[in-house]
Amino acid sequence: MYSFEKDYEYDAEKLFGIIMKKMKENGFVTLSYIDLKQILENNFQEKFKTYYIMNVCKPQAAKELIAENESMGLFLPCKITIYKTDKGAHVSLLRVSSLAEQYLKIKSGAVKYENEMIEVLENLF
């Protein structure tokens, strides 16, 4: 399984703000985010649905994972996508541990931090 997926009956833009706040409260830093809707609408003058890509990191996790295997940096920071659906919003979290297992052939300590992030995403409200 390469990702955690969850649907919410909630506005995608508001959900983006809530996720950013809750991640911060749990020690994660949003390094950057991409507002794909804005980029595509500005470049193609066409309507596009709300779609965010967040780059999220927990400094302690990055330190541990890179110490475990320097190639783990290929998979950092963690990615969360949030996009509008007909019923609200869909959220995905890329599982770094699955990538590490497949490509680096290691069992990574990333699972611990993925589980923390999933806990946050499961308990937003």
Secondary structure as UniProt FT lines:
FT   STRAND          3..8
FT   HELIX           12..25
FT   TURN            26..27
FT   STRAND          29..35
FT   HELIX           36..44
FT   STRAND          51..57
FT   HELIX           59..68
FT   HELIX           70..75
FT   STRAND          78..85
FT   TURN            86..87
FT   STRAND          88..94
FT   HELIX           96..99
FT   HELIX           100..104
FT   HELIX           110..122
//
